[in-house]
Amino acid sequence: MTLNTYETLRGGKYLSAGTKIHTDNEVLISLMKIYRPDTEGSYGNIYFWEGIPEDVKKELGDTYKYNEEGYAIVLEEDITVYSETEKGFIYACCDLLRMRKDDIVPQGLVYNRPLAPIRYLKLFTPAEWEIEDFKKIVDYCCYCRCNGIMMEISGGMEYKRRPEINDEWVKYCEFMTEYSGKTEDIQHGFPWDKNSIHVENAGGKVLSQKTLREMVLYCRERGIEIIPEVPSLSHCDFLILPYRDIAERKEDPYPDTYCPSNPKSYEILFDVLDEVIEVIEPRYINIGHDEYYSIGLCDRCKDRDAADIFADDVIKIYDYLAGKGVRTMFWADKIIEVPLADGRKWGGAEYDIYHKGEKVGTVPATYRSIERMPKDIICINWSSGAGRIVDNMYLERGFDMVYGNFNPTIMPELKSRFDAGAKGGGPSNWSFSNLTYMQVNRHLFDLYYASLLFWNDGYADDRYDEALKTSLTDMFRFSSADKYAVPHIEFIHTTTFYRQFTYFYDGTFIDYNVDNIGKYVIEYYDGTNYEIPIVYSQNISNKDRRWYRPPVGTMLFDDEFIMYGTNYSRTNRFHDVDRLLMSSGFGTEPIVYGEDTYFRYITEKPFPDKRIKGVTLIEEPGKEGTVILKSIRY
């Protein structure tokens, strides 16, 4: 599948050590990842020039449209990159890597411009031990030509004005991570609806302001801005932990909603926002506000209208941020009323709460608050699986809308939905900010697939098969480039072992007792042995994968899948896709042999100076399934 807005390509030349890169920008040089030694038939030079010249615009014709992130690449004996900004140069360098096959890049002309202005990845603040992975994720975002990372801050950033928030956050996370799934037991263990508990944020610890500033700089140098998410009103357990008197629901031992009628709530929140702004210097802040359940309960709020409570809170925070020169984004589910296929309503609709089969309360409607929302607020639509009806609720009122929890493979009519006015979006990883969880939760795949939509005017729903294969191949090419440049071992294998696809979110962790299905033992002539674990959904997956996508409404998966506020089996407005196949992408390259899917996995060769005598496959006892090794190369 072509990744370019415009291309006229032929033949090709090598990118090699003999190709001179003419720039003082060390980031551009680092992103190029040229490993081939100087080779005859290589490009001589790579030049970078600001602005796109008239002769190139003339050749592009009507395809050319001014865009500060757009770029053109002219490939002849040399390579010349033209763009209005450094950001365009970064995308062009990553484009050259995507175009490279066996170190050969075609000659001709390539032109690209984004079709969506806001292209991001949503994740938690990384833990200290995740910083190196975070940098790799940022570089991968460059490869996917993203321009933002939405980072939930919560209790995970050092607060110098209110250190008690950090102290209580660490204690809270230690308690909540006693075992995998404890957070879910607590969330669903009371006779009222509660918010999910984000204990993976900063690894349940606190990241220093100094480290966070360094991360912001690393992103900024690569054309990526950090969009902090500071959950407020709802999902704000971190704010309430040291100040229980601001909790809306007084009887909740783990409160997640502050009282919006208590001035102290805003004293605390605004102190937090001030420090976030000082450290990150953002253009946007996401203020949360999704899944607001505990409404109008305390003495201060009980006589107030729910829609007014919600609107007043949003406007108060919006005005404060506007005074700081920051534009507000928010999860916008509570300002709409979404009809579901079974007759129920979702979002900001009134609904009854049931506990153990009995009605125990009612959450009042807030959807009328949409009438009071500031028109330049950015609405994050995370119920896109419910269909275009939700898009229209925002767009017809003139709001800028982006997709949150963006799952591009399941949404029909994507191209036309962006043509109608959606400004972009991004997938969300509600777990640890490292490559393992990002892959297994399939968000590395979602991010790359989304880039095909965001940058390719020719994308269409009927090109899913092509886009799927392109994504899986190019993701692996990125992740394995460093390994192929050094002594390595390549496995092509599969397994009959099966575990259904699972999102590891909100305090539910990968169970390696389940997913470790075997190991390869590397034996060297000097008697040294080295073990390489075989881990399901990380470096291998089940052989019976589905590479096609059935029509909207066709249900093929084997579990009732509830996600993002909408039970898909009731809404019936989405595509069913093979999520296991996608979750194997990045760490492996899925390959079809006959009717089975195998997985190419590469690892750096342990002890590269030693001679390997043999490799033994040892399967984990007690597993229902077997590992099938097709080939091994070293």
N, C-alpha and C positions, 0 to 999 in steps of 0.2 A: 504494500500500500504506500503510495507516495505520501511523503510528509510535508510537501512543499506547496505553497500557494501557486508558484510558477516554476517550471524547470524546463530547460532544454539541455539534455545531458548526452554524453557520448564517451566511449573509451575510458581513459583514466590514467592517472599517474600516482606514484607512491607518496604517502606522507612518511618521511623518514628523518633520521637525525641530521641529514643533510639539508632539510628544509628549514631555512632561517626564518624565525618569527620576529618581526620588526615591531616591537612595542616595549614600553617601559612598565606595562601593567603585568605584574607577576601573576595575578589571578588568571589572566588569559593564557599565559604560558603553562600554568599548572593544570588548567582544565584540558589542554590539548592531549595530554597523555600519549606522546609519541615514543614508541619503544623500538621500532625497526631501526637498525643501523643504517648508515648512509648507503643508499642503493641507487644504482643507475636507473634512470627513468623516474626520478623523484621530482616533485615540485621544487622550484628553486627557493622561493620566498613566499611569506605570507605578510601582506601589508594591510593596514587598517586606516581608513579615511573617513572623516566625518562628512555626512551628507551623501545622498545618492545622486550621481551625476546625470545630466540631462540625456546623454545618449543611452544610459541604462533605462531611465524612465520611458524614453521613446520606444525601446524594444519591449518593455513590459506593457505599454499601451494602457487600456482601461483597468488592467489588473493592479496597476500601481495606485496606492492611496497613501497619503502621508500618515505615518504612525511613528511615534518616537521610539517604539520598541521594534519596528520593522527593520529589515536588513536585506541587502543583496550581496551575493557572492559571485564574483567572476573568476572562473577557473580556466586558465590557459597554461602557459609555461609557469607562471606564478599564480598565486591566489590573492585576490584583492577583495577585502571585505568593506562594505559601505554601510554606515548606519548613522542615525542622528545622535545616538547616545552610546555610552559604554555598555549599557544593558543589552543593546542590540548586538554589540560585538561579542558579548558573552554567549548569547543564544546562537550566534553564527558559529562560534568555536564548537559548541556542543553539536550543532547541526553537521559540521564536518566529521565529527566522530560517528554520528549516526549513519552518514553516507558512506563511511569507510567500510570496505569489505576486503579482508586479507591485506589491509593497509593500503588498498587502492581506492582513491576518491575520483569519481568521474569528472570529466571536464565539461565546461559549458557555463550556464547561468542559472542561479537559484535565487528566488525571491520569496520572502516570507513576512507576514505581518499577523499579529494576533487578532482573532475575531472576538475575543472577550477581554476586557481590561483588567478584571480581577481574577487571578488564577492562583490558588493557594492550597496549602496542606495544613490541616488542623491537627495539632498534637498537644501533649502536655509539656510543661517545662521539663527538660531532661534532668535526670539525676547526675550527680558529679561523675559517676562511673559510666554514664552514657554519653559524655561529651564527644569522644572520638566518633562514636556512631552518629551522633547528631551532625557532626561536620560532614560525614559521608551522606547523610540524608539531605543536607543542604546542597551538596554537589549534585546529588541525584535530582533535586528540584531544579537545578540549573539545566540538567540534561533534559528534563521534561518541560523546560522553558516556563516554569512558574515564576511569579514575581512577589509572592508573599508566603509567610508562614504564620498562621494564627496560633498563638501559643497561650494556653490557659495558664494563668499565673497563680491565682488562689493563694494558698498558704505556702507555696513552694519557693517564693522569692524572699530574700532577707528584707525585713522591715526594720529600719533603724528607729523610726518614731514609735512603732508599736511592736516591739520584739515579743510581747506576750502572744501575739498571733502565731508566730513561728514556734514558740515553746509548746503551745497547746496543739498545734498542727502535728508535730512530731509524735506527741503522746497519743493523739487520736489515731494516727496511721499505724502506730505499733499495735494498738488495741484491735484495730479493724483488720489487720493482716495476720491474725493468729492462725487462720487456716484459709485456704482458697474457698471463696464463696461466702465468707462470714458477712461481708458487706451486703450481699443479696438477702441473707437471712434477716439482717437487721432492717433493710429497706422494706421488706415485705412482711415484717413481723408485727406490725401495729395496725389498729383499726382506723387508719387514715393513710392517704397516699403520701409517699416520701420520695425525695430525689435520690438518684444514684449517688454513690460515694466514691470519689475520685482519688483513692489512696495511692495510685501509681504516679500521681503528679509529683515531680521532682524525686521520684522513688520513695515518697513518704518522708522525705527530708527537706532541707532548705538549701537553695543555691544562693551563693553570695552575690551581692550586687556587682562586685568586680568581675566575677565569672560571667554573669549575664551580660554585662557591657561588652565583654570580649566576644561573646556569641553574637550579639547584635552587630558588632563591627564585622565579624566574619560573614554574616549574611549580607550586610550592606555592600561590602566589597564585591559581592557576587550578584548584585542587582535585586536582592530579595529583602523586602521590608518585613519587620516583625509587627504583626497585629496582635497586641495583647488582648486576651480575654480575661476580664475580671468579673466573674459571676456576681450578680447583685439581685436583690429581692429574693430570688430562689437560688438553689444550688450554692448557698453562701454559708455553709457550715463553718468554713474557716474563719469567717468574720465573727460568728456568734460564739465560738468555743470559749474565748476568754471573757465574753460579755453576755452572759445568759439573760440579762435583763432586757435585751433587745429582741429576744425570740418572740415570734408571733404566736407559736403554739407552746404554751408554757409547760404542758405536761410531757412534751417530747424530750426524752433523755438525750437525743442526738438531733437537735433542731437544725433545720436547713433553710429557714425563711425568717428574715428579720421583720420587725414591725415597721411599716412604712409611715406610721403616724408618730413615731418616736424620733425627735431631732437627733438623739444620740446615734441612731443608725447611720445617719449621713455624716456626722462628725467622723466616725470610724471609717466609713467607705471613702470619703473624700481624702482623708489622710493616706489611705492605701493608694488611691488613684494618683495622688500627687507624687508619691515615690515611684510608681510605675512609669509615669510620664517623665520624671527626671532621669530615670535609668535608660528607658527605651527610646524616648523622643519620637513617639509614633504619630502618624497622620490619622489613624483610626484606632478606636478601642471598641471591642465587642463587650457589651455590658450584660450579656446573658439574658435572663428573664424567661427562659423556657420552663415548661413543666411547673408552673406556679399553682400550687395546690392549697396551701394553708392560707386562706383568704378571709379577712374580716372576722377573726376569732377573738382577739384580745379586746379589752375594754375600750381602748382608743379607737379601734377599727370597726367594731361590731355594728355600728349604725351607719357606716359609709357604704356607698355603692361600689361593687367590686370593680366595675369598669373604670370608675373614677380613681379608685385606689391605684390601679395599674397605670393609668395614664399619668396621674400626678407624679408617680415615682419615676417613670421613664423621662418625663419632661424635666423634672428636677435634676436628674443626672445629665441629661442632654444639655441643659443650659450650663451646667458646671463645666462640662467638657468643651462646649463651644467657647466659653470664656478662656479656655486654655489653648484654643486653636486646634482642637481635636474633633474629628467627625465621629458620630456615634453609629455603631452597628448593633443589632441585637437579634437573638433567636426569636422569630416573630410568630410563633404558633398561637400565642394567646390573644392575638388581635383579629383572628379569623374564626369562622365557624364552618367546619368542613363536614359535609354529609358523606357518610360511608354507605357502602352497598347494602349493608344489613339494616339500614334505617337509623342507626345511631349517628351521633355527631361527635366531632373531635375538635381539638384545638382550644379555642376560648369559649366553647359551648358549656352550658350547664350540664352536669352529669352527677349521677348518684354513685356513692362509694359503697362497696360491699366487702364484708370481711367474714370469712367462714360461712358464706352463703346468706348472710343477713345484711340488710341495708343499715349502714351506720352513720351516714351523713350525705351531704350534697356539696359539691364544689360549684360555687356560683359562676355565672357567665361573665367573661371579660371582653368578649369580641367587639362590643360597641366602642371600646377604647380606640379602635382604628380611626374614628372620626377626629380624634385629638392628636394623633401622632404628627410630629414635625415632618414636613414633606421631604426634607433632605436626609432623613434617617435611612440607613441601609437595612433592609429587611433580609434576614437569612432564612430561606425557605428550606426546612429540613423534612418536609412531608411531601416531597416531590413524587414519591411513589403513589400518592393518591391521585395523580393526574394533573392535567393542565388547568383544571378548575381552581386549584390552589394558586398556581402562577398568576392567573387572571385576577384573583382577589387583591394581589399586590400591584400588579402592573396597571390595571385599569384605574387605579387611584393615583397613579403617577409616582409610586415609590421605586427607587432603585432596589432591585432584588438580585441576590446571588443564591446559589444552591449550597446548602450545608449538608454534611453527611452525604456528599455527592457520590452516587453510585451509578456511573454513566452507562454501564452495560445493561441495566434493568429498565431504564427509562425509555419509553417509546417517543418517537417524533422529536428527538433531541435537537436536530438542526433547526427545525421550525420553531422550537421553543426559545432558542437563542435569538433567532431572527425576530421573534415577537418582543424581545426586550430584555431577557435575562442578561445580567452583566458579568456572569462568570460563576465560580464556585470552587469547591474543593472537597476531597474526602476527609473524613475525621477518624483519627485513631484515639479511642478512649482508653488507652492502656499505656504501657511503658514506651518511652520514646527511643527505642532501639530497633535495629534492623530486623531482629528475629520477630518481635511482636508485630512490627509494621508489615512484614511479609506474610506471616501466618494469618493475620487479620485481613490480608489481601489488599491493603491500602497502597502498597508500592505498585501493585498492578493497576488499581483504580487511577492512581496519579498519572501513570503513563498513558493509559487508554484515554483519559480526559484530555491529554495534550493533543491527541489526534483530532479531537473535536474542536479544541480551542484554537488550533492553528491551521486546520484543513478545511477550506471552503467546499471541498468535494465530499466531505463525510456524509453518509446516509445510512439509515437503519439497515438497509439490505447489504451493507458492506461489513457487517459484524464479523463474519468468519475471517475476512482478510485483516481486519483491525485487531482481532484476537491474536492471530499468528504473528503479526508485526510486533505487537506489544510484548509478547512472551519472548520473542527472539531478541529484540533490542534491549529489553531489560537485562537479560542474561549477558548480552555483549558488554553492557556497562559494568555489571557487577563482577565479571570474570576477567576484564581486561588486564588488571594488575597481575592476576595469577597466571595467565597465559604468557606473560612476559618473563616469568621465572620458571625454574624447574617445577613441574607439577604432575599431578595424577588426575586422570579423567576417568570417571565411571559413567557408564550408561546402564541404568538399572530401573526396576519397578518392583511393585509388591502387590500381593493379593490381600494384604492386611487392609482393613477399612475402618476408619473412624469418620463419622459424618463431619462436615464442616462446622466449626464452632468459632464464634467471636470470643476472644479472651479479653474481657472488658471489666472495668468497675470492680476490681478485687477478685476476679476469677482468673486463675493463672494456668499456664501450660503445665500439664502433668507429664513429666518425663518418664514416670513409671509406665504410663500408657504409650507414649510416643516414641520412646527408644525401642526400636524393633530389632536391633542387631548391631554389628560392628565389623569393620574390615581390620584385620591384623596384618600390618606390613612387617615382613621379616627381612632383615638385612643379612648379608653374608658374614658380618662380624658378630652375629648373634643378637643384635639389637632388635627389639620389637617396638612397633608404634601402633596405637589403636585409633581408628577413625569411626566415630559413632554414626549409625544410620538412624536418622530422626525423621519420623513421619511429618510431612507437610513443611519440612525445612530443607532436606536434601533428597527426598524421595516422596512419592505419593502412590495412591492406588491406580492400578492399570486401566480400570474401566472408566475412562473420562469421556465427557461429552463435549465435542468441539462445535456443535451447532446450537443455535438459539431458536426455540419454538416461538410461534406467534404469541402476541400479548394475551394473557389470560390462561395459557396452557400450563398446567401444574405438573411438574415432573419430579420435584425434589421429594425426599422421603420423610421429611419432618415438617411439622407446622412451624413456619418461620415467621416470627413476629419481630419487627424492626422499625425503629424510628416512628413510633406512635401509630402505626397503621398495620393491622393484620392483613398481609397481602392476600391471604386466601379469601378475605371478604371484599377487598377493594377490586382485585382482578384487573388492575390497570398497569401491569408491568410485565417485563420479560423474565422468565425463569432462566438462569444461567448456571453453569457448573462452577460453583464457588471453590471447590477443592482444586480444580485445575488452576484457577487464578491464584490461589494461595501458595502454589508451588513455584510461581514465577519469581524471578530475581535470583533466588538461591539455586535454581535449576533451570534448564531449558527443556520443556516438555517436547517430545518428539513422537510421532506416530509410526509404529511398525505394524503393518497389517491392521488388526482390529484393536491392538493394545497401545497404550500410551506409556512410553519410557521417559526417563528423566536424566538428562545430562548434568552431571555434577563434577565440579573441578575444585581441587584443593591444592595449596602449595605442597610440594614434595618435602616431607620431613627429612631432615639430614640429607640435603641434596648432593653432598659429596660422597655419600655411601651408595654401594650397589645393592639394589633390591633383589632378594633371592626369590620371594614369592608373596602372594597375597591370599589370605584365607578369609572366607566369609563365615562368620559365626552368628547365627540367629538367636535372638532373645527367646529363652524357653517360655512356653505358656501362651504365646501369641497365636491368635486365630488367623493365620496367613503366613506366607513365605516371601522371602526376597528373591527376585530373579535378576541375576547379573548377566547382562548381554555382552558387555565388553569392558575392558580396562586398558588404559594406555599410560605409560610412564617412561 
